Amino acid sequence: MSNPIKAIVINKEDNNYSASLSTIENSDLPNENVSIDVLYSTLNYKDGLAITGKGPVVRSFPMVPGIDLVGTVTNSTSDEFKNGDNVILNGFGVGEKHWGGLAQKAALNSDWLIPLPAGISPKQAMQIGTAGYTAMLSVIALQKQGITPESGEVLVTGANGGVGSFAIYLLNQLGFNVTAATGRLDQSEYLKELGASQIIDRNELSNPGKPLQKERFAAAIDSVGSHTLANICASLKYGGVVTACGLAQGMDLPASVAPFILRGVSLIGIDSVMRPKADRIEAWDRLAKLVSADYLDKISTEISLEHVIDNAEQLMEGKIRGRVVVNCQS
């Protein structure tokens, strides 16, 4: 008889929404072609929404949340992975539509997995997580559009968030001059430690602005949307590029075509959830080379499954800074 598996399980019965640390059996796991001992997961904003019920994230019940995981393959009918391989999972609706990483074991489709790259440990992979992976996809997109440190100032919005803080760090590692936009100016020194050269108040960008403004930024990584993204487009230099990967201010985009047809700027959408495997491998290989262990230790804390629900509440209340890594075997 197999040992019970500890997992965070979300249920909804008669409109009563609940999340609890529970035990499940191997037979409860989905019927997928790769079984995994989950070593680490993370607590992302989307996981916080799912666990607290403060956002319509979960599509079916019961659900094990956790949009990220790293673990060791224990059984595989896929030619791609064998027992003992360490693998990473980000996205693909895991933790929303498919059982996720906040458990001691998982069963996943091999198409969703990539090998853990050489040079980073399982824990470091989750210290990076979806936030770092999304930031890396954004940086790669800028570079593929020809943006270099010589191009000029690069703006990062949502600078204190997971994607924003990673974007600052990665751009700085690559030699870019980074300006950080934040609503938490008391965190300016922290943002400068990450690599920002200039700090601006997000209010400079968050209100309605002119359709075409003074050329300032060579490029930008935006996780905010709405008026902020519209003002970024209006403030880009000729041929500038902005990546959009979030909607912290809103899903709307009250912008004009003027920057696109008069300055030739580019707006590139960044999706991390359904990204093709080749792009995932490229991003993770780059992360393994760029990110230092000291940086990851500085921005993250480790908890066990027992503390996930309390930490999810704190995350939703804005009381947590940095990455929360969940040791699923402790």
Rosetta silent file (secondary structure, phi, psi, omega in degrees, C-alpha in Angstrom):
SEQUENCE: MSNPIKAIVINKEDNNYSASLSTIENSDLPNENVSIDVLYSTLNYKDGLAITGKGPVVRSFPMVPGIDLVGTVTNSTSDEFKNGDNVILNGFGVGEKHWGGLAQKAALNSDWLIPLPAGISPKQAMQIGTAGYTAMLSVIALQKQGITPESGEVLVTGANGGVGSFAIYLLNQLGFNVTAATGRLDQSEYLKELGASQIIDRNELSNPGKPLQKERFAAAIDSVGSHTLANICASLKYGGVVTACGLAQGMDLPASVAPFILRGVSLIGIDSVMRPKADRIEAWDRLAKLVSADYLDKISTEISLEHVIDNAEQLMEGKIRGRVVVNCQS
SCORE:     score description
SCORE:     0.000 S_00000001
   1 L     0.000  133.239 -177.809    0.000    0.000    0.000 S_00000001
   2 L   -74.665  154.491  178.504    1.399    3.431   -0.965 S_00000001
   3 L   -74.039  146.736  175.032    2.038    6.111    1.619 S_00000001
   4 L   -59.800  150.456 -177.127   -0.448    9.000    1.859 S_00000001
   5 E  -110.567  125.408  175.390    0.609   12.132   -0.040 S_00000001
   6 E   -76.419  137.012 -179.484    0.487   15.556    1.592 S_00000001
   7 E  -156.623  149.111  166.957   -1.118   18.191   -0.628 S_00000001
   8 E   -80.941  124.309 -177.347   -2.881   21.530   -0.516 S_00000001
   9 E  -124.035  129.020  177.544   -6.394   20.742   -1.767 S_00000001
  10 E  -103.039  131.239  178.225   -9.028   23.299   -2.775 S_00000001
  11 E  -127.440  155.469  174.012  -12.689   22.295   -2.637 S_00000001
  12 E  -141.737  114.317  179.648  -15.958   24.016   -3.414 S_00000001
  13 E  -131.482  122.477 -179.678  -19.235   22.575   -2.185 S_00000001
  14 L    52.185   44.545  179.219  -22.510   24.515   -2.223 S_00000001
  15 L    67.752    8.466  173.448  -20.541   27.749   -2.756 S_00000001
  16 E   -92.423  108.212 -175.742  -18.384   26.999    0.304 S_00000001
  17 E   -96.164  129.862 -177.983  -14.818   27.522   -0.933 S_00000001
  18 E  -147.376  149.914  173.343  -12.002   26.061    1.166 S_00000001
  19 E  -128.371  136.810 -178.074   -8.316   25.222    0.995 S_00000001
  20 E  -149.089  156.705  169.694   -6.643   22.821    3.397 S_00000001
  21 E   -80.447  116.598 -173.277   -3.538   20.729    3.897 S_00000001
  22 E  -127.176  176.700  170.662   -4.863   17.243    3.179 S_00000001
  23 E  -117.419  137.585  177.226   -3.681   13.742    2.381 S_00000001
  24 E  -126.145  170.035  178.505   -4.390   12.075   -0.954 S_00000001
  25 L  -108.320  160.675  175.878   -3.525    8.695   -2.440 S_00000001
  26 H   -54.295  -36.523 -177.894   -1.526    7.828   -5.549 S_00000001
  27 H   -67.959  -16.449  177.981   -4.774    6.655   -7.098 S_00000001
  28 H   -79.358  -21.073 -175.334   -6.181   10.191   -6.744 S_00000001
  29 L   -66.550  152.209  179.084   -3.509   11.676   -9.026 S_00000001
  30 L   -60.101  157.980  178.736   -4.407   12.460  -12.656 S_00000001
  31 L   -88.647   84.842  179.193   -3.794    9.842  -15.326 S_00000001
  32 L  -122.810  171.605 -169.017   -0.744   11.361  -17.048 S_00000001
  33 L   -92.290    0.654  175.973    2.394    9.830  -18.526 S_00000001
  34 E  -134.270  124.157  174.976    5.016   11.163  -16.071 S_00000001
  35 E  -102.093  141.692 -170.480    4.929   10.715  -12.278 S_00000001
  36 E  -136.858  137.173  162.768    7.066   13.025  -10.177 S_00000001
  37 E   -83.875  113.764 -177.358    8.268   13.393   -6.603 S_00000001
  38 E   -76.609  121.140  178.181    7.843   17.148   -6.156 S_00000001
  39 E   -86.348  -51.812 -179.454   10.934   18.630   -4.517 S_00000001
  40 E  -139.831  147.966  168.070    9.976   22.314   -4.531 S_00000001
  41 E  -129.557 -167.596  179.462    7.091   24.490   -5.627 S_00000001
  42 E  -138.894  170.915  173.541    6.432   28.195   -5.161 S_00000001
  43 L  -118.216   97.640  178.912    3.757   30.556   -3.934 S_00000001
  44 L   -93.007  169.400  177.872    2.904   32.919   -6.796 S_00000001
  45 H   -58.211  -41.235  179.769    0.256   35.638   -6.871 S_00000001
  46 H   -64.293  -36.558  175.648   -1.977   33.360   -8.949 S_00000001
  47 H   -65.121  -39.533  177.336   -1.569   30.623   -6.323 S_00000001
  48 H   -60.503  -43.236  176.840   -2.544   33.134   -3.650 S_00000001
  49 H   -60.253  -42.544 -178.218   -5.707   33.988   -5.575 S_00000001
  50 H   -66.118  -46.151 -174.443   -6.511   30.291   -5.925 S_00000001
  51 H   -69.822  -40.580 -178.428   -5.893   29.359   -2.290 S_00000001
  52 H   -83.239  -15.253 -176.584   -7.732   32.321   -0.768 S_00000001
  53 L    76.758   14.893 -176.987  -10.549   32.240   -3.323 S_00000001
  54 L   -84.628   -0.093  176.123  -10.015   35.942   -4.048 S_00000001
  55 L  -148.373  149.573 -177.390   -9.831   35.362   -7.795 S_00000001
  56 L   -79.226   63.491 -174.394  -11.600   33.002  -10.231 S_00000001
  57 L   -87.111  -44.909 -172.935   -8.446   31.003  -10.904 S_00000001
  58 L   -79.052  129.904 -174.899   -9.523   27.418  -10.230 S_00000001
  59 L   -98.779  -22.474  179.647  -11.585   25.867  -13.033 S_00000001
  60 L  -148.179  157.975 -174.644  -12.502   22.485  -11.492 S_00000001
  61 L  -130.734  150.597   -8.222  -12.664   20.919   -8.042 S_00000001
  62 L   -67.549  158.617 -178.119  -11.048   19.402   -6.106 S_00000001
  63 E  -136.521  136.820  168.651   -7.828   21.134   -7.194 S_00000001
  64 L   -96.124  115.082 -179.155   -4.210   21.020   -6.057 S_00000001
  65 L   -75.269 -178.499  179.248   -2.815   24.531   -6.693 S_00000001
  66 L   113.798   96.914 -175.687    0.757   25.398   -7.639 S_00000001
  67 L   -83.999   -8.555  178.576    1.642   26.738  -11.104 S_00000001
  68 E  -125.138  149.275  166.222    5.354   25.892  -10.710 S_00000001
  69 E  -162.322  157.578  168.801    7.232   22.797   -9.637 S_00000001
  70 E  -134.233  139.531 -177.430   10.553   21.043   -9.889 S_00000001
  71 E  -165.654 -176.185 -176.366   10.930   17.373   -9.109 S_00000001
  72 E  -112.185  131.073 -179.783   12.339   13.958   -9.887 S_00000001
  73 E   -68.561  128.916  177.883   10.703   11.543  -12.316 S_00000001
  74 E  -110.900  -18.978  176.612    9.643    8.305  -10.601 S_00000001
  75 E  -159.366  135.118 -177.842    7.725    6.720  -13.470 S_00000001
  76 E  -149.017  133.415  170.726    7.483    7.607  -17.148 S_00000001
  77 L  -105.706   12.158  177.101    5.942    6.131  -20.279 S_00000001
  78 L   -93.860  142.602  175.627    7.418    9.007  -22.310 S_00000001
  79 L   -71.676  -15.301 -173.406   10.536    8.544  -24.437 S_00000001
  80 L   -81.067  -30.698 -175.812   11.621   12.020  -23.391 S_00000001
  81 L  -131.132  146.665  178.711   12.116   11.410  -19.666 S_00000001
  82 L  -125.855  165.749  178.282   13.336    8.499  -17.571 S_00000001
  83 L   -55.294  135.638  179.713   13.291    7.689  -13.863 S_00000001
  84 L    96.031  -14.247  177.653   15.689    9.907  -11.941 S_00000001
  85 L   -70.173  139.096  171.611   15.487   12.889  -14.321 S_00000001
  86 E   -92.960  132.452 -174.045   14.937   16.274  -12.705 S_00000001
  87 E  -133.036  157.012  177.919   12.285   18.324  -14.508 S_00000001
  88 E  -117.247  143.063  173.088   10.671   21.784  -14.349 S_00000001
  89 E  -127.753  128.459  169.357    7.031   22.685  -14.904 S_00000001
  90 E  -133.394  126.226  169.394    5.694   26.220  -15.469 S_00000001
  91 L    81.756 -143.126 -176.467    2.169   26.999  -16.623 S_00000001
  92 L    59.046   24.011  179.551   -0.008   24.972  -19.016 S_00000001
  93 L    77.831    5.692  176.856   -2.967   25.527  -16.684 S_00000001
  94 E   -68.118  135.476 -174.324   -1.398   23.403  -13.962 S_00000001
  95 L    85.763   -5.544  177.318   -2.765   24.516  -10.602 S_00000001
  96 L  -122.324  -56.554  179.108   -5.838   25.923  -12.395 S_00000001
  97 L  -106.899  -25.867 -178.804   -7.235   23.209  -14.687 S_00000001
  98 E  -123.794  146.307 -179.129   -4.780   20.400  -13.850 S_00000001
  99 L   -57.036  137.340 -169.627   -3.474   19.349  -10.436 S_00000001
 100 L  -109.811 -152.801 -164.700   -0.365   21.335   -9.588 S_00000001
 101 L   -92.314   -7.478 -177.076    2.816   21.500   -7.602 S_00000001
 102 L   -85.960   63.579 -178.802    1.773   22.161   -3.998 S_00000001
 103 E  -160.082  165.625  179.429    1.927   18.486   -3.098 S_00000001
 104 L   -76.120  -23.094  179.249    4.537   15.819   -2.444 S_00000001
 105 E  -137.403  155.804  176.736    3.771   14.073   -5.744 S_00000001
 106 E  -145.662  155.262  173.253    2.398   15.063   -9.150 S_00000001
 107 E  -126.075  121.857 -170.042    1.387   13.371  -12.399 S_00000001
 108 E  -136.792  158.850  175.625    1.939   15.479  -15.510 S_00000001
 109 L   -75.912  132.471 -177.709    1.978   15.375  -19.299 S_00000001
 110 H   -60.143  -26.436  179.259    5.516   15.087  -20.665 S_00000001
 111 H   -65.221  -20.061 -177.874    4.763   17.873  -23.182 S_00000001
 112 H   -88.849   -9.262 -170.261    4.563   20.313  -20.264 S_00000001
 113 E  -104.090  149.785  168.614    7.980   19.447  -18.810 S_00000001
 114 E  -130.039  156.611  177.948   11.529   20.506  -19.586 S_00000001
 115 E   -67.493  145.009  170.867   14.782   19.149  -18.135 S_00000001
 116 L   -64.342  121.786 -176.406   16.316   21.015  -15.215 S_00000001
 117 L   -69.435  153.433  174.999   19.260   22.799  -16.882 S_00000001
 118 L   -62.495  143.060  174.880   22.823   22.192  -15.782 S_00000001
 119 L   103.104  -11.838  174.421   24.119   24.823  -13.402 S_00000001
 120 L  -130.852  146.763  179.302   21.090   25.316  -11.159 S_00000001
 121 L   -84.852  165.486  175.190   19.761   23.215   -8.304 S_00000001
 122 H   -55.208  -43.508  179.537   16.106   22.220   -7.910 S_00000001
 123 H   -62.873  -42.443  179.711   15.655   24.820   -5.165 S_00000001
 124 H   -62.090  -34.396  178.055   17.230   27.540   -7.309 S_00000001
 125 H   -60.101  -38.330  179.634   14.828   26.679  -10.135 S_00000001
 126 H   -84.281  -22.863  169.798   11.903   27.513   -7.872 S_00000001
 127 H   -63.246  -32.489  175.046   13.612   30.582   -6.448 S_00000001
 128 H   -77.912  -58.758  174.985   13.483   31.741  -10.076 S_00000001
 129 H    57.879 -165.283 -178.897   10.048   30.249  -10.848 S_00000001
 130 H   -61.165  -33.646 -179.275    7.500   31.666  -13.269 S_00000001
 131 H   -61.468  -51.163  180.000    8.438   35.239  -12.313 S_00000001
 132 H   -66.975  -37.902  179.072   12.064   34.874  -13.383 S_00000001
 133 H   -63.952  -42.564  178.075   11.148   32.776  -16.399 S_00000001
 134 H   -66.419  -41.448  176.791    8.651   35.407  -17.615 S_00000001
 135 H   -60.915  -40.874  179.473   11.192   38.188  -17.070 S_00000001
 136 H   -65.244  -41.252  175.954   13.756   36.215  -19.086 S_00000001
 137 H   -58.262  -38.833  179.588   11.279   35.735  -21.948 S_00000001
 138 H   -67.126  -44.339  179.253   10.779   39.512  -21.956 S_00000001
 139 H   -62.853  -44.245  178.338   14.510   40.251  -22.020 S_00000001
 140 H   -59.161  -41.557  179.735   15.051   37.749  -24.844 S_00000001
 141 H   -61.314  -42.419  177.364   12.242   39.421  -26.822 S_00000001
 142 H   -61.586  -45.076 -178.511   13.924   42.831  -26.475 S_00000001
 143 H   -64.223  -38.324  179.679   17.256   41.419  -27.578 S_00000001
 144 H   -69.233  -17.687  174.506   15.730   39.686  -30.594 S_00000001
 145 L   -91.700    7.225  175.218   14.341   43.082  -31.625 S_00000001
 146 L    89.515    9.737  178.390   17.867   44.490  -31.601 S_00000001
 147 L   -76.743  126.953  179.112   17.786   46.282  -28.243 S_00000001
 148 L  -128.252  169.253  176.014   21.290   46.501  -26.733 S_00000001
 149 H   -56.433  -28.661 -179.833   22.779   48.440  -23.800 S_00000001
 150 H   -73.882  -14.682 -178.512   23.869   51.047  -26.359 S_00000001
 151 H   -67.034  -30.710  179.401   20.237   51.604  -27.383 S_00000001
 152 L   128.457 -162.408 -172.819   19.565   53.608  -24.227 S_00000001
 153 L   -66.065  135.216  176.398   17.419   53.604  -21.101 S_00000001
 154 E  -115.141  126.789 -179.160   15.172   50.584  -20.421 S_00000001
 155 E   -93.732  138.389  172.071   12.096   51.039  -18.232 S_00000001
 156 E  -123.928  121.048  177.144   10.741   48.312  -15.941 S_00000001
 157 L   -96.862  168.202 -176.166    7.289   48.809  -14.418 S_00000001
 158 L    56.766   41.902 -166.590    5.862   46.925  -11.455 S_00000001
 159 L   -62.861  -27.862  179.824    9.421   47.011  -10.206 S_00000001
 160 L   -86.758   -7.423  178.630    8.706   45.529   -6.777 S_00000001
 161 L   -78.270  173.750 -176.868    6.752   42.618   -8.209 S_00000001
 162 H   -61.253  -49.762 -179.717    8.177   39.219   -9.044 S_00000001
 163 H   -67.450  -45.669 -177.139    8.576   39.794  -12.788 S_00000001
 164 H   -60.429  -46.670 -178.139    9.674   43.407  -12.398 S_00000001
 165 H   -65.698  -38.172  176.359   12.392   42.754   -9.830 S_00000001
 166 H   -66.646  -38.682  179.832   13.777   39.866  -11.877 S_00000001
 167 H   -62.012  -42.402  177.286   13.721   41.988  -15.038 S_00000001
 168 H   -58.586  -48.779 -178.190   15.779   44.695  -13.318 S_00000001
 169 H   -60.429  -48.252 -176.604   18.323   42.134  -12.151 S_00000001
 170 H   -65.042  -44.021  179.127   18.625   40.394  -15.536 S_00000001
 171 H   -61.943  -42.277  177.902   18.912   43.639  -17.511 S_00000001
 172 H   -62.269  -41.431  178.126   21.586   44.908  -15.122 S_00000001
 173 H   -60.389  -29.349 -178.689   23.520   41.646  -15.476 S_00000001
 174 L   -92.786    3.536  173.353   23.489   42.216  -19.243 S_00000001
 175 L    91.894   13.095 -179.125   24.777   45.780  -18.928 S_00000001
 176 L   -82.725  152.325  172.545   21.580   47.775  -19.508 S_00000001
 177 L   -88.923  111.860 -169.196   20.775   51.158  -17.938 S_00000001
 178 E  -109.002  131.994  169.554   17.545   50.413  -16.054 S_00000001
 179 E  -108.767  129.376 -178.278   14.860   52.786  -14.791 S_00000001
 180 E  -106.684  130.893  174.376   12.402   51.267  -12.309 S_00000001
 181 E  -104.831  126.539 -175.204    8.827   52.527  -11.890 S_00000001
 182 E  -144.154  154.066  171.715    7.289   51.708   -8.515 S_00000001
 183 L   -94.707    0.550 -177.837    4.479   52.707   -6.200 S_00000001
 184 L  -120.695   76.256 -176.498    6.689   51.914   -3.216 S_00000001
 185 H   -64.582  -19.365  176.290    9.361   54.603   -3.244 S_00000001
 186 H   -67.339  -13.113  178.570   10.429   53.496    0.244 S_00000001
 187 H   -97.711   15.484 -174.958   11.884   50.434   -1.520 S_00000001
 188 H   -59.007  -41.421 -178.707   14.155   52.532   -3.768 S_00000001
 189 H   -64.305  -38.997  176.759   17.392   51.334   -2.181 S_00000001
 190 H   -61.267  -43.258 -179.967   16.343   47.710   -2.669 S_00000001
 191 H   -66.204  -34.831  176.454   15.622   48.382   -6.353 S_00000001
 192 H   -68.845  -35.470  175.328   19.024   50.029   -6.747 S_00000001
 193 H   -62.546  -35.098  178.275   20.639   46.971   -5.169 S_00000001
 194 H   -69.260  -26.841  178.765   18.910   44.865   -7.831 S_00000001
 195 L   133.968    5.085  177.803   20.444   47.040  -10.536 S_00000001
 196 E   -75.751  135.207  176.783   18.168   50.021  -11.205 S_00000001
 197 E   -90.080  -33.149  179.776   20.033   53.260  -11.957 S_00000001
 198 E  -130.089  146.616  177.036   16.974   55.515  -11.745 S_00000001
 199 E  -121.808  131.407  174.316   13.713   55.224   -9.778 S_00000001
 200 E  -125.874  154.257  177.235   10.490   56.974  -10.799 S_00000001
 201 E   -74.321  134.204 -178.726    7.062   57.117   -9.166 S_00000001
 202 L   -60.696  -20.663  179.319    4.535   54.985  -11.017 S_00000001
 203 H   -64.256  -20.216  175.951    2.147   57.965  -10.905 S_00000001
 204 H   -64.783  -20.202 -174.872    4.241   59.534  -13.671 S_00000001
 205 H  -118.840  -14.012 -166.203    2.853   56.846  -15.982 S_00000001
 206 H   -89.412   -5.419  179.525   -0.456   55.704  -14.505 S_00000001
 207 L  -104.014  160.893  178.435   -2.712   58.615  -15.504 S_00000001
 208 L   -55.365  137.376 -177.805   -4.091   59.469  -18.962 S_00000001
 209 L  -133.377  178.688  179.492   -1.399   61.097  -21.094 S_00000001
 210 L   -68.225  150.140 -178.696   -0.783   62.557  -24.534 S_00000001
 211 L   -66.309  -24.363  177.263   -0.806   60.094  -27.455 S_00000001
 212 L  -137.116  120.648 -175.018    2.745   61.107  -28.373 S_00000001
 213 L  -120.339  178.295  179.727    5.181   62.255  -25.684 S_00000001
 214 L   -57.417  134.018  178.590    8.850   63.145  -25.405 S_00000001
 215 L   -68.013  123.829 -178.199   11.085   60.293  -26.591 S_00000001
 216 L  -131.988  -51.613 -170.294   12.776   58.821  -23.514 S_00000001
 217 E  -100.220  137.752  174.082   13.012   55.035  -23.342 S_00000001
 218 E   -75.370  -30.921 -177.318   14.716   52.714  -25.810 S_00000001
 219 E  -162.122  169.755  178.711   12.679   49.811  -24.486 S_00000001
 220 E  -155.896  151.668  170.700   10.469   48.707  -21.614 S_00000001
 221 E  -119.210  114.157 -172.888    9.222   45.616  -19.802 S_00000001
 222 E  -115.091  129.752  175.045    5.684   46.242  -18.554 S_00000001
 223 L  -119.725   23.252 -171.325    3.641   44.124  -16.167 S_00000001
 224 L  -115.182  -43.574 -179.714    1.014   46.790  -15.474 S_00000001
 225 E    76.145 -162.200  175.631   -1.027   47.487  -18.630 S_00000001
 226 H    52.197 -140.643 -176.405   -3.764   50.157  -18.929 S_00000001
 227 H   -60.783  -32.338  179.979   -2.663   53.844  -18.956 S_00000001
 228 H   -59.752  -49.170 -179.902    0.846   52.851  -17.912 S_00000001
 229 H   -65.625  -38.144  177.648    1.406   50.789  -21.044 S_00000001
 230 H   -61.526  -42.962  179.551   -0.208   53.481  -23.209 S_00000001
 231 H   -69.315  -33.140  175.380    2.159   56.120  -21.781 S_00000001
 232 H   -62.308  -49.313  179.321    5.148   53.837  -22.282 S_00000001
 233 H   -55.169  -40.883 -178.120    4.283   53.424  -25.965 S_00000001
 234 H   -71.639  -17.900 -175.689    3.979   57.215  -26.251 S_00000001
 235 H  -105.728    0.912 -179.564    7.393   57.718  -24.560 S_00000001
 236 E   -73.903  147.139  172.790    9.472   55.219  -26.534 S_00000001
 237 E   -68.285  167.365  177.732   12.260   56.402  -28.783 S_00000001
 238 E   -56.037  129.348 -179.674   12.022   55.846  -32.511 S_00000001
 239 E    76.381   11.244 -178.721   12.076   52.074  -33.132 S_00000001
 240 E   -69.275  165.217 -175.464   11.615   51.348  -29.434 S_00000001
 241 E  -134.648  136.413  172.286   10.199   48.097  -28.089 S_00000001
 242 E  -128.801  135.965  173.078    7.953   47.292  -25.117 S_00000001
 243 E  -101.672  140.832  179.557    6.978   43.839  -23.896 S_00000001
 244 E  -115.882  121.618 -176.872    3.639   43.374  -22.130 S_00000001
 245 L  -136.979   13.223 -179.013    3.336   40.542  -19.619 S_00000001
 246 L  -163.088  173.995 -175.848    0.873   41.698  -16.970 S_00000001
 247 L  -143.259   42.253 -176.275   -2.204   43.722  -16.061 S_00000001
 248 L   -59.221  -34.307  177.574   -1.659   44.992  -12.532 S_00000001
 249 L   -87.300  -34.342  179.925   -3.315   48.331  -13.379 S_00000001
 250 E   167.144  163.291 -179.063   -5.889   46.940  -15.780 S_00000001
 251 L   -86.011  -12.424 -178.763   -6.633   44.910  -18.887 S_00000001
 252 L   -76.088  161.962  176.848   -7.551   47.969  -20.961 S_00000001
 253 L  -140.108   83.659 -177.047   -5.124   49.738  -23.295 S_00000001
 254 L   -80.903   66.632 -173.085   -6.281   53.340  -23.892 S_00000001
 255 L  -112.048  171.672  176.206   -3.554   54.071  -26.444 S_00000001
 256 L  -112.475  157.791  175.178   -3.201   55.753  -29.833 S_00000001
 257 L   -76.541   -8.412 -174.028   -1.708   54.358  -33.042 S_00000001
 258 H   -51.634  -49.494 -179.206    0.541   57.457  -33.197 S_00000001
 259 H   -61.907  -30.052 -176.543    3.674   55.863  -31.645 S_00000001
 260 H   -77.259  -39.607 -175.364    3.373   52.869  -33.953 S_00000001
 261 H   -94.805  -15.684  179.533    2.912   54.720  -37.248 S_00000001
 262 H  -105.759  -25.228  179.933    5.057   57.791  -36.487 S_00000001
 263 L  -120.746   -2.846  176.525    7.908   56.272  -34.467 S_00000001
 264 L    64.482   32.157 -179.371    7.815   52.643  -35.571 S_00000001
 265 L   -77.275  159.880 -179.008    7.602   51.303  -32.031 S_00000001
 266 E  -122.568  137.329  174.353    6.811   47.644  -31.330 S_00000001
 267 E  -115.955  118.351 -174.979    4.532   46.130  -28.678 S_00000001
 268 E  -116.790  124.743  177.102    5.248   42.451  -28.016 S_00000001
 269 E   -80.957  137.965  179.407    3.011   40.232  -25.920 S_00000001
 270 L  -115.866  111.433  174.144    4.715   37.790  -23.541 S_00000001
 271 L  -109.088  126.391  178.989    2.817   34.632  -22.648 S_00000001
 272 L  -100.743  -14.521 -170.893    4.555   32.232  -20.292 S_00000001
 273 L   -75.511  -47.985 -174.920    1.726   29.720  -19.844 S_00000001
 274 L  -108.611   20.845 -174.867    1.505   28.053  -23.269 S_00000001
 275 L   -59.853  138.244  177.276    5.009   28.889  -24.506 S_00000001
 276 L   -59.207  152.321 -174.144    6.556   26.314  -26.894 S_00000001
 277 H   -59.573  -39.233 -178.697    9.098   23.962  -25.352 S_00000001
 278 H   -61.012  -40.420  178.030   12.045   25.326  -27.364 S_00000001
 279 H   -65.960  -38.747  178.823   11.430   28.838  -25.996 S_00000001
 280 H   -62.289  -46.975 -178.660   11.188   27.470  -22.453 S_00000001
 281 H   -62.907  -42.198  178.102   14.478   25.618  -22.743 S_00000001
 282 H   -59.798  -46.708 -178.439   16.202   28.709  -24.182 S_00000001
 283 H   -63.216  -44.897 -178.082   14.928   30.905  -21.343 S_00000001
 284 H   -69.393  -35.195  176.054   15.907   28.454  -18.597 S_00000001
 285 H   -64.345  -39.239  177.322   19.349   27.866  -20.100 S_00000001
 286 H   -66.072  -42.620  179.090   19.919   31.634  -20.118 S_00000001
 287 H   -60.355  -40.998 -179.216   18.705   31.924  -16.521 S_00000001
 288 H   -60.426  -30.109 -178.452   21.090   29.177  -15.403 S_00000001
 289 H   -88.119  -27.832 -171.424   24.004   31.232  -16.752 S_00000001
 290 H   -94.243  -31.304 -168.291   22.881   34.700  -15.616 S_00000001
 291 L   -94.227  130.912 -179.150   21.447   34.313  -12.115 S_00000001
 292 L   -90.940  150.240  178.563   23.711   34.043   -9.078 S_00000001
 293 H   -62.615  -37.287 -179.681   23.007   31.842   -6.062 S_00000001
 294 H   -61.935  -42.454  178.931   23.637   34.797   -3.721 S_00000001
 295 H   -62.057  -45.692 -177.898   20.952   36.857   -5.446 S_00000001
 296 H   -62.907  -39.925  178.828   18.419   34.029   -5.252 S_00000001
 297 H   -66.086  -33.126 -177.978   19.072   33.476   -1.552 S_00000001
 298 H   -70.919  -31.080 -173.302   18.636   37.208   -0.905 S_00000001
 299 H   -99.892    2.778 -172.685   15.219   37.444   -2.580 S_00000001
 300 E  -131.677  155.224  171.261   13.596   34.231   -1.333 S_00000001
 301 E  -127.245  153.121 -178.482   12.338   32.484    1.777 S_00000001
 302 E  -112.133  134.748  175.734   11.611   28.777    2.205 S_00000001
 303 E  -131.384  171.221  175.176    8.500   27.323    3.823 S_00000001
 304 E  -102.499  171.578  177.355    6.898   23.889    4.114 S_00000001
 305 H   -56.941  -32.349 -178.448    3.485   22.764    2.858 S_00000001
 306 H   -60.943  -24.533 -174.627    2.163   23.283    6.400 S_00000001
 307 H  -105.645    6.642 -175.767    2.687   27.054    6.076 S_00000001
 308 H   -64.442  -46.753 -173.893    1.360   27.573    2.541 S_00000001
 309 H   -65.392  -43.310  176.968   -2.175   28.677    3.434 S_00000001
 310 H   -61.115  -42.518 -179.259   -1.034   31.257    6.018 S_00000001
 311 H   -68.755  -31.779  176.677    1.533   32.625    3.571 S_00000001
 312 H   -63.049  -40.889  177.336   -1.073   32.828    0.798 S_00000001
 313 H   -62.631  -44.756  179.807   -3.174   35.100    3.016 S_00000001
 314 H   -64.002  -37.798  178.750   -0.138   37.284    3.766 S_00000001
 315 H   -61.133  -43.456  179.965    0.727   37.437    0.062 S_00000001
 316 H   -67.832  -24.015  179.238   -2.751   38.729   -0.766 S_00000001
 317 L   -90.460    3.756  178.654   -2.391   41.364    1.972 S_00000001
 318 L    72.744   23.841 -175.645    0.880   42.629    0.470 S_00000001
 319 L   -96.577    1.445 -177.584    2.925   41.539    3.479 S_00000001
 320 L  -118.088  130.302  174.359    5.442   39.381    1.595 S_00000001
 321 L  -112.028  137.484  176.987    8.395   40.666   -0.430 S_00000001
 322 L    88.498 -168.648 -173.251   10.337   38.427   -2.753 S_00000001
 323 E   -90.164  140.055  173.629    9.927   34.796   -3.680 S_00000001
 324 E  -109.879  114.606  179.869    8.324   32.135   -1.468 S_00000001
 325 E  -100.841  133.906 -178.025    9.755   28.672   -2.155 S_00000001
 326 E  -107.694  116.751  174.805    7.844   25.665   -0.837 S_00000001
 327 E   -81.552  106.667 -172.688    9.838   22.604    0.213 S_00000001
 328 L   -82.253   -6.781 -179.524    7.313   19.880   -0.565 S_00000001
 329 L  -108.559   -3.101 -176.905    9.279   17.080    1.086 S_00000001
 330 L   -81.471    0.000    0.000   10.045   18.727    4.450 S_00000001
